[in-house]
Amino acid sequence: MKTVLLVHAHPDPRSLTAQLVQAARAELRAQGHEVIQSDLYALGWKAVYDEHDFPYRLDPERLSFVAESGHAFSTGTQPDDVRAEQAKLLAADAVVFQFPLWWFGMPAIMKGWIERVFAFGLAYGYQGAGNRYRYGEGGLAGKRALLSVTTGGPAADYGPRGINGQLDELLFPITHGTLFFPGMEVLPTDAVYGTGRIDADGVERAKAGLAARMRTLFDEAPIPYRPQNG
């Protein structure tokens, strides 16, 4: 049995995003896995990363996010909501991020989750060794990650000649820069296109497709990004 964290972001609990999360959760549990969730809108997640994330400042005169993040993480003085989400992240063998593509990226609330939870000493600056442990190594090494994304536009708009650009290139800052950087094994993205005009049959196909991905979550080969070391 594995533990899977579902991090999802959509303000409407009846949305396609919510339905996909339900399908993923049901399939994972059917496979015998433990599922934990972070429904960011339901949590009322604080998306803004600011001075309030450091209640016990290392330097009250100048706000250095790197220094204060490392200090708060190492001394256990991060806000309770951050510590709770880090506990989920560290307990997970895999993390699935479910979100609609908004302005060619993830919703701000999910970006804020990453900014606040991926602390110095955990996701970067691992073991106090600067950039030594990154891109294939780091505090999240050994965990798998999957982006499950919905787009309003059709697949052709996100293909090799698509007007919006290729989806994998649009998501590269997340898959490579956010997830592979701290050592996660990143799987090929699961995408549902054309959701602006999706019908009931399309919703069922999308749910079945994501459920199938959940069945191979721990068997699929990850994207072969080049590691920094080795």
C-alpha positions in Angstrom: 0.0 0.0 0.0 1.2 3.5 -0.9 0.1 6.9 0.3 -1.1 9.4 -2.3 -1.6 13.1 -1.8 -4.2 14.8 -4.0 -3.7 18.6 -4.1 -6.5 20.3 -6.0 -7.7 23.8 -6.7 -11.1 24.9 -8.0 -13.6 27.1 -6.1 -16.7 25.1 -7.4 -17.2 21.8 -5.6 -19.3 20.6 -8.6 -16.6 21.4 -11.1 -14.9 18.9 -13.5 -11.8 19.3 -11.3 -13.7 18.1 -8.3 -15.2 15.2 -10.3 -11.7 14.1 -11.5 -10.4 14.2 -7.9 -13.3 12.0 -6.8 -12.5 9.5 -9.6 -8.8 9.5 -8.7 -9.6 9.0 -5.1 -12.0 6.2 -5.7 -9.6 4.3 -8.0 -6.6 4.7 -5.6 -8.6 3.4 -2.7 -9.8 0.5 -4.9 -6.2 -0.3 -5.5 -5.6 -0.4 -1.7 -3.7 2.9 -1.4 -4.2 5.5 1.3 -5.4 8.9 0.0 -4.9 12.2 1.7 -6.2 15.5 0.2 -5.5 19.2 0.2 -8.6 20.9 -1.3 -7.1 24.4 -1.3 -10.2 26.4 -1.7 -12.0 24.4 1.0 -9.0 24.9 3.3 -9.2 28.7 2.7 -5.5 28.4 1.9 -3.5 31.6 2.3 -1.9 32.0 -1.1 0.3 35.0 -0.4 3.8 34.3 0.8 4.8 37.2 3.0 6.3 38.2 6.3 3.4 36.5 8.2 5.0 33.2 7.3 7.9 33.9 9.6 6.5 34.7 13.1 9.9 34.5 14.7 12.2 36.5 12.4 15.9 35.8 12.1 16.4 39.4 11.0 13.5 41.8 11.8 15.1 44.6 9.8 15.4 42.9 6.4 13.1 40.2 4.9 15.2 37.6 3.2 12.8 34.8 2.1 15.6 32.3 1.7 17.1 33.0 5.1 13.8 33.3 6.9 12.4 30.2 5.2 15.4 28.1 6.3 15.3 29.5 9.8 11.5 28.8 10.2 11.8 25.3 8.8 14.8 24.3 10.9 13.5 25.7 14.1 9.9 24.4 13.7 8.4 27.9 13.8 6.5 27.9 10.5 2.7 28.6 10.6 0.6 25.7 11.6 -1.1 25.4 8.1 2.3 25.2 6.4 3.5 22.5 8.9 0.4 20.5 8.3 0.8 20.5 4.6 4.4 19.6 4.8 3.5 16.6 6.9 1.1 15.4 4.2 3.8 16.0 1.6 6.4 14.1 3.5 4.0 11.2 4.2 3.1 10.8 0.5 4.7 8.4 -1.9 3.1 10.3 -4.8 1.5 13.7 -5.3 -1.2 14.4 -7.9 -1.9 18.0 -8.7 -5.3 18.5 -10.2 -6.1 22.0 -11.6 -7.6 23.9 -14.5 -5.0 25.7 -16.7 -5.6 29.4 -15.9 -3.5 31.9 -17.9 -1.1 29.1 -19.0 -0.3 28.0 -15.5 -1.8 26.7 -12.2 -4.3 28.8 -10.2 -2.6 31.3 -7.9 -3.8 29.5 -4.8 -1.9 26.4 -5.8 1.2 28.4 -6.7 0.9 29.9 -3.2 0.8 26.4 -1.8 4.1 25.5 -3.4 5.7 28.8 -2.4 4.8 28.4 1.2 5.2 24.6 1.6 8.4 24.0 -0.4 10.6 25.5 2.2 14.4 26.1 2.2 15.9 23.0 3.7 13.2 20.8 2.3 12.6 21.5 -1.4 15.8 23.6 -1.9 18.9 24.3 0.0 18.7 20.6 1.1 21.0 19.6 3.9 22.4 23.1 3.9 24.4 22.2 0.8 23.3 25.0 -1.4 22.6 23.7 -4.9 24.4 20.4 -4.4 21.1 18.4 -4.2 18.7 19.4 -6.9 17.4 18.2 -10.3 16.9 14.6 -9.3 18.0 14.8 -5.7 16.8 16.6 -2.7 14.3 16.5 0.1 11.5 15.1 -2.1 13.6 12.4 -3.8 11.8 9.1 -4.1 8.3 10.6 -4.5 6.3 10.6 -7.7 4.4 13.6 -9.1 1.7 13.9 -11.7 0.0 17.0 -13.1 -3.6 16.4 -14.0 -4.7 19.4 -16.0 -7.9 20.6 -17.7 -7.9 23.2 -20.5 -10.8 25.1 -22.0 -9.3 24.9 -25.5 -9.1 21.9 -27.8 -6.1 19.6 -28.0 -5.0 21.1 -31.4 -4.4 24.4 -29.7 -1.8 22.7 -27.4 -0.1 20.5 -30.0 3.2 21.0 -32.0 1.6 23.7 -34.2 -0.9 24.9 -31.6 -1.6 28.6 -31.2 -1.2 28.3 -27.4 2.1 26.4 -27.5 2.7 22.8 -26.6 1.3 21.9 -23.2 4.5 20.2 -22.0 6.4 23.3 -22.8 3.9 25.5 -21.0 4.1 23.2 -17.9 7.9 22.8 -18.0 8.5 25.4 -15.2 6.3 23.2 -13.0 7.2 19.7 -14.0 11.0 20.4 -14.3 11.5 23.6 -12.3 9.2 22.9 -9.3 8.9 19.1 -9.1 12.0 17.6 -10.6 14.2 20.3 -8.9 13.7 18.9 -5.4 14.0 15.3 -6.6 10.5 14.1 -7.5 10.0 11.6 -10.3 7.6 13.4 -12.6 5.2 11.5 -14.8 3.8 12.6 -18.2 1.0 15.0 -17.7 -2.6 13.8 -17.8 -4.6 16.4 -19.8 -8.3 16.8 -20.6 -8.8 19.2 -23.4 -11.8 21.2 -24.7 -13.6 21.4 -21.3 -15.3 24.6 -22.3 -17.6 22.5 -24.4 -17.4 19.1 -22.7 -20.6 17.0 -22.5 -21.6 14.2 -20.1 -19.9 11.5 -22.1 -16.7 13.6 -22.3 -16.7 13.9 -18.5 -17.1 10.2 -18.1 -14.2 9.6 -20.5 -12.0 12.0 -18.6 -12.8 10.4 -15.3 -12.1 6.9 -16.8 -8.8 8.2 -18.3 -7.6 9.6 -15.0 -8.6 6.4 -13.1 -6.5 4.4 -15.6 -3.5 6.6 -14.8 -4.1 6.0 -11.1 -3.8 2.3 -11.8 -0.3 2.8 -13.2 0.8 5.6 -10.9 3.7 3.6 -9.4 4.6 1.7 -12.6 4.9 4.4 -15.3 8.3 5.5 -16.4 8.9 9.1 -15.4 9.9 11.9 -17.8 13.7 11.3 -18.4 14.9 14.7 -17.3 18.6 15.1 -17.1 19.8 15.0 -13.5 22.3 17.5 -12.2 24.5 14.8 -10.6 25.5 11.4 -11.7 
